[in-house]
Amino acid sequence: DVRGADLTNPAKPVYFTIAEQAGRCPPYPYNDFDRARTDMLDISGNIVVWESNGDIFGADISDLDHVKTFPICVAPERQYDPAVSGRLVVWTDERDDAGDIYGADISNPEAIREFKVFVGPRSQLQPDIDGTLIVFNNGSESGGEICACSISREYGIVPFALPPLEGEDYSWYYGIGPMVDGTTITWWRSERIQSLSLEFAYEVARGPVQNLGTGTSYDYIQHAVDAAAAGDTIVAQEGTYPEKLIFHGKDVTVTSTDPQDRRVRAATVIEGSGQLVMFADGEDSNSVLSGFTISGGSFGVYCGASSPMISDCAIVNNTCAGIKLWDQATPAIMRSEITGNGTGVEMWEQRGGRFTRINRATLQNCLIAGNRKDGILGGRPTIQNCTVAENVGYGINSILLKANSSIVYFNHQDGQNLKIESTASALTYSDIQGGWPGEGNIDADPLFVASGHWANPANRTAAPNPGDPGAKWIPGDYHLKSKGWTWDMAQGIWTSHDVTSPCIDAGDPSLSFDGEPKCGEGSPLWDRSGPNVRINIGAYGGTAEASLAPRPSF
């Protein structure tokens, strides 16, 4: 049988069956495990693949009560050692000789598209895949040349030579059991683990990613970053990019075609498994990510010892955390939505001996909602005009917090919105459920337009439960109701309500509200709202979507 376990709660694993009487595989060499280089099964997200009696099968486990299994390859002779990333599967195939590498696109299990990755003399075996990068052993089970190739969007497989070794008496890499994670390849050689990190790119005539400075087009964002020079701007067209993005310390801007357009942002998606976007090489504010949806990873964005700029992004449905900070990271996060993740923003402090490595995030005009655990966990965040709402855990659970003109409401089932360690924290002009001392603070229902909720798209009859890995967060509308004007983000028009939020015109009077709509006499909004006099509290305060207070007659 093929079985699994849901470890959302490690103390109470939930076991499930994927396939019964699925066949047999060669026994695992437990008494010679260092020679075990063949994997019988693999998993990526909600897709599981395995070998059964020399054939390759798959299953969609997004709904554990209704697991869907399907054949991937049942060609003559033996197929084995499958690996999966997203909707792409590769395996070792013996239909032609002792071993070639084949693959399949399983986006539609009813119409699987099979393709050849590498067919040649000798044996090709032990494949692995991450995103669109494939590695394999070209030799034998005891060792061979470590090879790599990439899957292009229009031109099939693109093989390439790995960079030559320095200081060695041979020019290629030898070993067994290669594995790939993002742009890092590792393998086993003579009782040692070896690895290399790639910066690899190929140009195409009609790629969806373009370097505006050079005019060069690429299939994938990572290729454009690897080929970029300092100061370059890289623009990605709408579409899904099944890859990991590593900035490699470069001062580049990576953006969608219109970062502040919600529809463009929702249609420009980086998705996959593991850490999807990584800033880990000392990046500063000249490294910019703007206008993407980042979804499906363990961590949507990882910042280690770096200070990048992240703006106008939707970081959603990542299992561990939307954003993880480590090793004194200090990113600036602007106008972004961080929803439906494990934790919203995670920033543990590293304490050891005489040293403490402090992580500090600055968040402005951000929405942090509907995360399975805390909205913000650890570290010393500074938030201005943010909305932290409807998270299953605490809204903010940190060491020291500076908050201004922000909403922290409807978090935690017990209504415990804040857990702050340091008495030096400063919260002002904010709406905090349960109250909090500080100038201008209030405790009142912010009157959001609509609340969010949990749902299970694969099983609509089941009661929604944030602990169910198949459950998805359906965001609400966190604009503020007003008898004057409220921006309707679904229809793109101004509308009004029968109540007015206490957060309108209640933010820090020292903050500029020039970005909010002007509502003087003669303005199209003048019939219901008077002159705007002060910034709003919450994620839309200071922006063009800030709600407007009603005129006295309303």
N, C-alpha and C positions, 0 to 999 in steps of 0.2 A: 504494500500500500504506500501511497504518498500522503504524508500527513504534515501538519504545521501547527503553529501556536501563535496566538495574538498576545504580544507582550506589552500592550499598552499599560497594563498594570503588572509589573514583573512579579509582584507578590501573589497574583492570582491569574496565571496564564490561562487563556481560553484555547483549548485544543480543538482542531477541526480536521476533517478528512477532505483531501483534494481528489484522490482517485483510489478506488479499491481494486485489488488484484491487477495492479498495473504492470505486472511482469517482473522479470529479474534482470539484474546487471551483474557483471563480474564482481566477486567479493572484494571488499576493501582490504588491502594488505596491511592489517593491523600490526603484524610482526615485522614489517619493513615499511613503515609509514612514510619515511623520507623519500620513497620511490612512488608515492601515490600522487600522480600528476593528472589524473582524470577525475573530473567532477561529474557526478551522476545527475545533479540538478542545480538550478540557479534561480534566483529571484530578483526582480527589479520592480519596485512599486507593487502593483497588484497583479503582476504577471509572473507565473512560475513555469519553468520549462524543465523537462527531465527526459532521460533515455529509458525506453522500455523495450526490451527484446530487440535491440538494434534499431529502433525507430525513435523519432523525437516527437514529444507531445508537449502541449501547453495548457494552462488554465488561467482563467480570470477569477481572482479571489476578492474582487471589490465587494461582493455580497457573499459573506460566509455561509449564509443559509441557502444560497443558490449558486454554487460554484460551477462555472462553465468550462468544460474541458474540450480540447480540439486537437486533431493531429496536425503536426507541422511538416514532417517529412517521413514518408513510409516507402522510400525508394528501395530497390533491391540492394543487397549487401548491408553492411552495418553502418549506422550513423550513431555517433556518441559524443560525449563531452560537450554538451550545449552550454552556451553563455548568452545572457540576455541583457539588453540595455534599452529601456523604453519599449518600443515596438519592433526592435531589430534583434534577431537571433542568429548566432553563428554556431557551427559545430564541425567536428571532424567527420568526413564522409569517405567510405571505402567503395563506392559504387564503381569507380574507374581503376583504382590501384590501391596501394597500401594506405593512402590517406591524402585527401585534399581538404580545403576549407570551403564550405558552402555557407550560405546565409539565407535569411528570409525576412521579408517585411510582413508582420502579422497585424498590421493596423486593422485589417478586416479579416477575422478568423474564417469567414466564409469564402474568402478569395485571397489566399496567401500567395504572395509573390516570392518565388525562390530565385536565387542568383548565385553565381560562382564568385567566390572571393579570391581564391588562389588555387590554380590547378597546375601541377608541374611534376617533374621527376622528384625522386626521393619521397619522403613522407612529410606532409604538412599536418601538424596536429597541435593539441593544447591551445586552442584559440581563446581569446578573451576580447570583450568589447565594452567600451564606455562611450556613450554618445555616438559619434561617427568614426571613432578611431578603433581599429582592429589590430591586435598583435597575435603572433603565433610562432611556433617552433618549426623551422624548416630543416628537418634532419631525421631524428629518430626519438624514441622514448627516452633514450639515455642522454640525449643532447643534440643540439643543432643551432643553426643561425637564428637569432632573434630578429624577426621581420615585422614590419608594420605597413599599414595602408589606411586610406581614408575613403569613406563612402561619399561621393559627390552627389549633388542634387540632380544633375542632368547627364553626367558623363561616366556613370558607373564607378568602378573601383579605381582609385588613384594610388598606385604603389609608390613608395619613396624609400630611399636609402637612409638609414639612421646615420648620424654624424660619426666620422671615424674616431676611433679611440686614440687618446693621447698617451704616450709613454708605454704603449704595449707593442708586442712584436707581431700583432695581427690587426687587421683593419676592420673587423666586424665583431659583433657581439655573439658570444656563445653561451648557451645555457639551456635550462628547461623550465617549464611552468611559468611562462611570461604572464603578467597581469598589467592592466592599465587602469588608471584613475585620473580622469581629466587629461592632462598632458604629461603625466608621470608614468613611466614604464618600469616595472621591477621584474626580476627573474632570479632563479637559483643557479649558481655556478660554483662547483667544487666546494660545497659546504659554506658558501657565502651568499648573501643577498646583495645583488647589484641593482642599480637603478640609474635612470637618466630622466631629465626633464626636457621636454621638447618645446621649441618655438618654431612652428611649422605652418606654412601657408602656401596656397597655390591661387593664382589669379584666374578668373573666368570672364567671359565676354558679357554675360548677362546674370550676374549674381545679385541677390537681394541685399547685400551689404556693400556699402561704398565708403571709401576714404575720400572725403570731400577735397582734401588738399591735393591728392595725386590723381583723383578720378578713377582709381583702380577698384574693380569689383571683386567680391569674394562670395563663396557659398555660405560661410559661417563667420560669426562675430569673432571667435577666437583667432581665426586666421588673419582677420583684418588687424586685430590688436598686435599679434606677433610681428606683422610686417610694418607696423606704424612707427613713426618718429615722434619725438616729443612735440606737443602742441597740435597734433592731428585730431580731427573730428571724424568719427565713424558713425554713419547713419544706417540703421537697419530698417528695411521695409516691413510692413505688416506681415506676420507669419509666425510659425512656431519654430524655435531653434532648439533642437534636442542636444544640448551641449552644456559643458561647464565653461565658465568664463573666468580666466585668471589674468589679472592686469599686469603681472610681472614688474611692478614698480614703475610703470610708464605713465607719463603725464599726457593722457589722452582723454578725450570726451567720447563716450559711447552713448548714443541717443536713438530714440525712435524718430519717426518723421515729424511728430507733433506731440511732445511730451505732455502738454497740458490739456490735450484732448482725451477725455476718458475712453472714448471709443477706440482711438488709436492705441492707447496704452493697453486696453483689454485685448487687442488683436495682435500685439507684438510681445510674444511670450518666450521666455527662457524656461525650459522645463527639463527635468531629468531626475537623477537620484544623487545622494551625497550632498556635498557642499557645492551649490550651483554657481555662485559668484564669489570670487575670492580676492581680497585685498590683503596680502601677507608679505609684501616686499617693501615696506616703508612708504607706501603711497601717501600723498598729501592732498590738499584740496584741489590740486590741478588734475587729479584722477577723478573723473566724473562719470556717474552712471545715471541716466535720466530717461524716464518714459517707458518702462517695461513692466510687464507682469512676470513675476518670478515665482514658480510654483512647482510643487511635487518633490522637492529635495528633503534631505534631513535638515540642513540649514539653508535658508534662502540666500542669505548674504553672510559671509564670514569676514570679519575685520580683525587682523592680528598685527599689532604694532604698527598701525596705519591710521591715517586721518583723511579718508576720501570724502567726497561729496556725493550723496545719494539723494536724488530729487524726483518727484513726480512718478514714483513707482508704486505698484501694487504687489506686496510681498505676501503671498497667500498660500494656505494649505501645505505648509512644510512641516514635517512631522516633529522635529525637535524644537527649532526656533526659527522665527522669521529672520531675525538678525542676531548673530552671535559676535560679541566683542571679547578679545583676549589680548593679554600682554600689552597693556597700556594703550589700547585703541581709543581714538577720540574722533569718530566720524561726525559729520554734520548731515542730518537727515531732514529733508524739507518736503512738505506737501506730499507725503506718502501715506498709503494705507497699508497697515500691517494687521491682517485679519486671518482667522481660521487656522493659525499655526499651533504648534505645541505651546511654546512660550512666545510672546510677541517679540520683545527685545531682551536678550540674555547677556549679562555683563558681569560674570563672576570676578571677584578680586582674588589675585594670587598672593597668598601670605606665606612667608617662610623666612625664618631667621630674622634678620634686621630689615628685610625688604618687603614692601607691599607694592604690587603692581596694580595700579588703579585704572579702571576703564571709565571713561566719561563720554557719554553720547549727548549731543545737542540736537533736540528735536523741535521743529517749528512747523505749525500747521499740519500736524500729523494726526491720523485716526488710528487708534490701537484698540481693536474690538474683536470680540468673539474668539479669543484664543483659548485653547484647552486648559492652560495653566495661568500663570500671571501675565498681565499685560507687559509690565517691565519688571525684570528680576535682577537684583544686585546692582553693584556699581554706584556711580554718582551722576545720575542723569540731570540735565537741565532741559526743561520743557517750557515752551511758550506757545500759547494758542494751540493746544492739543486737546483732543477728546479721547479719553481712556474709558471705555464703557463695555459692559456686558461680557467681560472676560470671566472664565470659570473660576480662576484663582483671584488673588488680590489684583486690584488695578495697578498699583505700584508697590513693590516689595523691595526696597533699596536701602543702602547704607545712609546716603545723604541725598536729599532731593531739593532742587530749586525749581519751583513751578510758578508760572505767571499766566494769568488770563486763560486758564485751562479748566476743563471739565473732567472730574473723576467720579463716575456715577454708575450705579447698577452693576457693580462687579461683585463677585463672590456670592455664593448662595446664602451666606450669613450676613451679607451687607457690609463686610469688612473691606473697605476700598483701599486703605493705605496701611502699610506696615513699614515704618521708617525708623532706622536705628539711631541716627544722630539727632540730637536736639538742636544742632546748628542748622538744620534744614529750614528753608524759607519758602513758604507758600503764600502768595498774595493774589488778590483779585481773581480768585478761582472759585468754582462751584464744586464743593467736596461733599459727597453724601456722608452724613454722620458728623459733619462740621470739622473744622480745623482752625486753630488760631492763626491769625495773620490779617494784615490790612486788606480790607475790601473783600474778604472771603464771604461766601454765602453758602447756604445749604438748602437748595430748592430744586424740585424736578425741572431739569433743563428743557423739557417739552420738545424732545426730538420729533421729527416728522413721522418716523416709523422705526420700530425696534427690529433688530435682527433675530434670527432663530436658527436652530440646528435642524437638518433634514438628512435623510439617507436616500439619495437619488436612485440607488440600486434596489431599495426595498421601501417603497413609499408607505406600506402598511405598518412598518415597524415604528415603535415609539422612538422619536429622536433622542439620542444619547451622545453627549460629547466624547464619552469614553469609547464609542464604537469607531474603529478606524475607517469605516465606510461613511461615517457621518461628515457632512460638509456644512460649513457656516454660510448661511444666506444673509449677507449684510443688510442692515437697515439703512435708513436715510437719516443722517445725524445733523442735518440742517435744523435750524431752530424755527419753531412755529411762530408766526406773527400775524396780528390783525392788519399789520402794514403789508410788508412783502417778504416772501420766502422763495428762494430759488428752488424750482422743481428740476432736479438733475435728470430725471427720467425723460421729461418732455422738453427740457431746455427753455423753460419759460418762467416768468414770475407768477406766483400765486399767493393766496392769503388764507388765513385760518381764523377760527373763532376765539383763539387764545393767543397770548403773547409770552414768549419765553422770558424769564427773569435774567437770562444771560445776555440779552441784547442791550447794547450800550452800557455794559457793566464791567468791562475790562479795565486794565491799567490806563488811567488817563494820560500817563506820560508816553504811551506808545502811539506811534503814528497809525492813523486809519486812512491814509491816502489811497490805499488799495481797495477800500470798500466803495460801493456805488455812491456817486454824488447825487444828492436828492434835493437840489435847490428848486426854487420856483421856476417853472418852465420845463423841468425834467419830466420824462415820460412816467416816472414813478411818483410824481408830486401829488397825484390825486389821493393817495392813501398814506403817504409817509412825508414827514417833515424833514428838515435838515438833519443830516447825520452829525452827531455831536461827540461820539466816543467809540472806541473799538469794542467789538463784541468779545465775549468769552467763548472759547471753543475753537475747533479746528478750522472753521471758516472765517473767524475774526481776522480783519485786516485784508481780506481777499475780495474779489469781485462777486463772490457768492455769499457774502455776509447778509444775514437777514436784517431788515429795516424796521425800526419801531414805527407804530402807527401815529398818524396825526391825532391830536386830542379829540377830534370829532369822531374818531373810530374807537 
